Amino acid sequence: MKNFNIETLIYHFGLDHLEVYGTFKDESLFDKLDFDNSNYSELDDFKFTKNEVPKFKYKIIFTKWDYSLFAYYKWIPKGDKQPVATKDYITVYSTAFKLLEYEEILWFLEWHLKLKHCRRFDICIDLRIDIDELLSKYFDTYKTWRDYRKWTKTETRYFWEMKNSLNKRQLIRVYNKIQDILQKKKISLYQNYLVEKHITRVELEIRPELAKVRNYYDVFDNTLLIWIFKNYLYKYSKIFDSIEWEKITLYKAKNIMLDSEEYQSLYYKNYRKLIFIGHAKTIYNMWFCPVRVLIWEWYIQDKTKYLLWAENIADLHNLEKEARNKAKDDKYFRETLEETINNLYKYGKV
């Protein structure tokens, strides 16, 4: 164990599930929909449907590429006696973290919702190792745990109590990820996993009592996530010792006093950058150049004008138009060629 290097086994690490309290900015989008999955509308590149769910007014499911990526829960207040903080929240499913970048998810959340603190978030690490070997050699089981087995093979082991009523802080799951993919019929989504001999997932679920101390934006930082992950796994396994970390706990949030100007500087540096990149990606994917848009609106410094020769904006516009048309032609040719080759393989021609 002393010389064991977990990094040689890591297949994937990151967020796997997220729930954030927040209210949709324009709920009128949902008023015209009935509770019928065949009745849908569209927002950005997502289709959304309205669904009935216990204890909530409705649940809006956002799908893309036939996968459910987000779900918005509209809370029903109990009575009109006292004003109570809203319990509306948005869920980001594991499929969203599989198919979208962090920046794309953040852009969707921040553009469409007024967000608050986290309700829950899950951190996962996938390892190229058999689950029984991992549990028998590298995990201590001197505290509460429970196994779910098939024949003599462990499928899932839970550490701490599973029920929210008994454990409101955190839960660790260790399970056979390949078996999970097959059981949930997510083969098309995880084809790359199925070529591996073993994939065991170690998953840390941070529940409301601890999740609420973190702003939603914080949990998109993988460095912070590995610190949290190691802190709460440490008492059960030393397998992650080779990864550098800073001891961190969610039990008590630290109050840091900052000068207002310094705070504003950090806010714009860390928060606005991702929003800006998200908008730029959207513009770029529509075949426009985000740089050209900024220049056209004259949001450009003199030094930058000099570097880009941006005085001749008309020429720049024509060049960008030609490049966009060429990119469209290349994309069409590439996709058509790829489809043709795939069909040849499909029908046994090659």
C-alpha positions in Angstrom: 0.0 0.0 0.0 2.8 2.4 0.7 4.0 2.5 -2.9 0.6 2.1 -4.4 -0.3 4.8 -7.0 -4.0 5.1 -7.6 -3.5 7.4 -10.5 -2.5 4.5 -12.8 -6.0 3.1 -12.3 -8.1 6.2 -12.7 -10.4 6.1 -15.7 -12.6 9.1 -14.8 -13.2 11.6 -12.1 -15.7 14.4 -11.6 -19.2 15.5 -10.8 -21.9 12.9 -11.4 -25.1 14.4 -10.1 -26.1 17.9 -8.9 -29.2 19.5 -7.4 -29.3 23.3 -6.8 -32.1 25.3 -5.3 -33.3 27.9 -7.7 -36.3 29.2 -9.7 -36.7 29.4 -13.4 -36.6 33.0 -14.7 -39.5 32.5 -17.2 -41.9 29.9 -15.9 -44.5 31.1 -18.4 -42.8 28.7 -20.8 -44.3 25.8 -18.9 -47.9 27.1 -18.5 -49.0 26.1 -22.0 -47.9 22.5 -21.6 -50.2 19.7 -20.4 -49.1 16.7 -18.3 -48.4 14.6 -21.4 -45.0 13.4 -22.6 -46.1 13.6 -26.2 -46.7 17.3 -25.7 -43.4 19.1 -25.7 -41.8 22.4 -26.4 -38.2 23.6 -27.1 -35.7 25.8 -25.3 -32.3 26.4 -26.8 -31.4 23.0 -28.2 -33.4 21.1 -25.6 -36.9 19.6 -25.8 -38.9 19.8 -22.5 -42.0 18.0 -21.2 -44.2 18.7 -18.2 -44.7 15.8 -15.7 -46.6 15.1 -12.6 -44.6 14.4 -9.4 -45.7 14.0 -5.8 -45.4 17.1 -3.5 -44.5 19.4 -6.4 -46.6 21.4 -8.8 -44.8 19.9 -11.7 -41.5 18.5 -13.0 -40.0 19.8 -16.3 -37.6 17.3 -18.0 -35.1 18.7 -20.5 -33.8 16.2 -23.1 -31.2 16.3 -25.9 -30.2 13.5 -28.2 -33.0 11.4 -26.6 -31.3 11.7 -23.2 -32.7 13.3 -20.1 -30.2 15.9 -18.9 -31.9 18.3 -16.6 -35.1 18.3 -14.4 -36.8 21.4 -12.9 -39.0 20.8 -9.8 -41.6 23.5 -9.0 -42.5 23.5 -5.4 -46.0 23.9 -3.9 -46.0 26.2 -0.8 -48.0 24.9 2.2 -50.6 27.5 3.0 -50.3 31.3 3.0 -49.4 31.9 6.6 -45.7 32.8 6.6 -43.4 33.6 3.7 -41.1 30.5 3.3 -38.0 30.3 1.2 -38.7 28.6 -2.1 -37.9 24.9 -2.5 -37.8 25.0 -6.3 -34.7 23.2 -7.6 -32.9 22.0 -10.7 -31.3 18.6 -11.1 -28.4 17.9 -13.4 -28.4 14.2 -14.2 -25.3 12.1 -14.7 -26.1 11.9 -18.5 -25.5 15.7 -18.6 -22.0 15.3 -17.1 -21.3 12.5 -19.6 -22.4 14.5 -22.7 -21.8 18.1 -21.9 -18.8 20.2 -20.6 -18.9 21.9 -17.3 -19.1 25.3 -19.1 -22.2 24.3 -21.1 -24.0 23.1 -17.9 -23.1 26.3 -16.1 -24.3 28.4 -19.0 -27.7 26.6 -19.0 -28.2 26.9 -15.3 -27.1 30.6 -15.0 -28.9 31.8 -18.1 -32.2 30.3 -17.2 -32.4 30.2 -13.4 -32.0 32.3 -10.3 -29.7 30.0 -8.4 -29.0 29.5 -4.7 -27.0 26.9 -2.7 -26.6 23.2 -3.4 -29.2 20.7 -2.4 -27.0 17.7 -3.2 -24.0 16.8 -5.3 -22.2 13.5 -6.1 -18.5 13.1 -6.8 -17.3 9.9 -8.5 -14.1 8.2 -9.5 -13.9 5.2 -11.8 -11.1 2.8 -11.4 -9.8 0.0 -13.6 -9.9 -2.7 -10.8 -12.2 -5.5 -9.8 -14.7 -4.4 -7.0 -13.9 -7.4 -4.7 -10.2 -6.8 -5.0 -10.7 -3.1 -4.3 -12.9 -3.7 -1.2 -10.8 -6.6 0.2 -7.4 -5.0 -0.1 -7.9 -1.2 0.0 -11.0 -0.5 2.1 -11.4 -0.8 5.9 -14.9 -1.8 7.0 -14.9 -1.2 10.7 -17.9 1.1 10.6 -21.5 0.9 9.2 -21.7 -0.7 5.7 -24.0 -3.0 3.7 -23.4 -5.2 0.7 -25.6 -6.1 -2.2 -24.4 -9.3 -3.8 -25.3 -11.5 -6.8 -24.2 -15.1 -6.1 -20.8 -14.6 -4.5 -20.0 -11.4 -6.4 -20.3 -8.0 -4.7 -22.3 -5.6 -6.9 -22.6 -2.6 -4.4 -21.3 -1.7 -1.0 -22.8 1.2 0.9 -20.9 3.0 3.8 -23.0 4.9 6.3 -26.8 4.6 6.6 -28.6 4.8 3.2 -31.8 6.5 4.4 -31.9 10.3 4.4 -33.8 10.1 7.7 -30.9 8.3 9.4 -28.0 10.0 7.6 -28.4 13.6 6.3 -24.8 14.3 5.6 -23.1 11.9 3.2 -23.1 8.4 1.7 -20.4 6.4 0.0 -21.2 3.8 -2.7 -18.7 1.4 -4.2 -20.2 -0.6 -7.1 -19.5 -2.5 -10.3 -19.9 0.2 -13.0 -20.0 -2.1 -15.9 -22.8 -4.2 -14.3 -24.6 -0.9 -13.6 -24.4 0.1 -17.2 -25.8 -3.2 -18.5 -28.6 -3.2 -15.9 -29.7 0.3 -16.7 -29.3 -0.2 -20.4 -26.9 2.7 -20.9 -24.7 0.8 -23.4 -24.8 3.5 -26.1 -23.8 6.1 -23.6 -20.9 4.2 -22.0 -19.5 2.1 -24.9 -16.0 3.1 -24.0 -16.4 1.6 -20.5 -17.5 -1.8 -21.9 -14.1 -2.5 -23.6 -12.5 -2.4 -20.1 -12.1 -5.7 -18.1 -13.1 -4.0 -14.8 -14.5 -0.6 -13.9 -15.3 0.0 -10.2 -17.0 3.2 -9.2 -16.4 4.9 -5.9 -19.1 7.5 -5.4 -19.5 10.1 -2.6 -23.0 11.6 -2.3 -23.1 14.9 -0.4 -26.5 15.3 1.1 -28.4 18.5 2.0 -27.0 19.1 5.5 -23.5 19.4 4.1 -24.3 20.4 0.5 -26.0 23.6 1.6 -22.7 25.2 2.8 -21.3 25.2 -0.8 -22.3 27.6 -3.6 -23.3 25.7 -6.7 -20.4 27.4 -8.6 -17.8 25.9 -6.3 -18.5 22.3 -7.1 -17.5 22.7 -10.8 -13.9 22.9 -9.6 -12.3 19.5 -9.8 -9.5 20.5 -7.5 -12.0 21.3 -4.7 -13.9 18.1 -5.5 -10.8 15.8 -5.0 -10.1 17.5 -1.7 -13.7 16.9 -0.5 -13.6 13.3 -1.9 -10.4 12.4 -0.1 -11.5 13.9 3.1 -14.6 11.9 3.4 -13.1 8.6 2.0 -10.0 8.9 4.3 -11.4 6.9 7.2 -12.3 4.0 4.9 -9.4 3.8 2.6 -5.9 5.2 2.2 -5.9 4.3 -1.5 -6.0 7.9 -2.6 -2.9 9.0 -0.6 -0.8 9.5 -3.7 -3.0 12.3 -4.9 -2.1 15.7 -3.5 -4.9 17.3 -1.5 -5.8 19.9 1.1 -7.8 18.7 4.1 -11.2 20.2 3.8 -14.5 19.6 5.6 -18.1 20.7 4.7 -19.4 20.4 8.3 -18.7 24.1 9.1 -18.4 26.7 6.3 -15.7 29.2 7.0 -16.7 32.9 6.9 -14.0 34.8 5.0 -14.1 38.6 5.4 -13.1 40.3 2.1 -12.9 43.8 1.1 -15.9 44.5 -1.3 -13.6 45.6 -4.1 -11.4 42.5 -3.7 -14.5 40.3 -3.7 -15.9 41.9 -6.8 -12.5 41.3 -8.5 -12.6 37.6 -7.6 -16.3 37.3 -8.6 -15.6 38.6 -12.1 -12.5 36.6 -12.5 -13.8 33.3 -11.5 -17.6 33.6 -12.2 -18.0 35.8 -15.3 -15.3 34.1 -17.3 -17.2 30.8 -17.7 -20.4 32.7 -18.6 -18.5 34.6 -21.2 -17.0 31.4 -22.7 -20.4 29.8 -22.6 -21.9 32.6 -24.7 -18.9 32.6 -27.1 -19.4 28.8 -27.6 -23.1 29.3 -28.4 -22.2 32.0 -31.0 -19.4 29.9 -32.5 -21.6 26.9 -32.8 -24.1 29.0 -34.8 -21.2 29.6 -37.4 -20.5 33.1 -36.2 -17.1 34.3 -34.9 -17.5 35.7 -31.3 -14.4 37.8 -31.8 -15.9 39.4 -34.9 -19.1 40.1 -33.0 -17.2 42.0 -30.3 -15.2 44.0 -32.8 -18.4 44.8 -34.7 -19.9 46.2 -31.5 -16.5 48.0 -30.9 -15.7 46.3 -27.6 -12.0 46.3 -28.4 -9.0 48.0 -27.0 -6.6 50.1 -29.2 -3.8 47.6 -28.6 -6.0 44.7 -29.7 -7.1 46.7 -32.8 -3.4 47.0 -33.8 -2.7 43.3 -33.2 -5.7 42.2 -35.2 -5.6 44.9 -37.9 -9.2 45.5 -37.0 -9.5 48.9 -38.6 -10.7 47.2 -41.8 -13.7 45.5 -40.2 -15.5 45.1 -43.6 -12.6 43.0 -44.8 -12.6 41.0 -41.6 -16.4 40.4 -42.0 -15.9 39.1 -45.6 -13.1 36.8 -44.5 -15.2 35.4 -41.6 -18.1 34.9 -44.0 -16.0 32.9 -46.4 -14.5 30.8 -43.6 -18.0 30.0 -42.3 -19.2 28.9 -45.7 -16.1 26.8 -46.2 -16.6 25.2 -42.8 -20.2 24.3 -43.6 -19.1 22.7 -46.9 -16.3 20.8 -45.1 -18.7 19.7 -42.4 -21.3 18.4 -44.9 -18.7 16.6 -46.9 -17.2 15.0 -43.7 -20.5 13.9 -42.3 -21.7 12.5 -45.6 -18.5 10.6 -46.1 -18.7 9.2 -42.6 -22.3 8.1 -43.1 -21.4 6.4 -46.4 -18.5 4.5 -44.8 -20.6 3.5 -41.8 -23.3 2.1 -44.2 -20.7 0.1 -46.1 -19.6 -1.5 -42.8 -23.2 -1.9 -41.7 -24.3 -3.8 -44.8 -21.1 -5.9 -45.1 -19.8 -4.1 -48.2 -16.3 -3.7 -46.6 
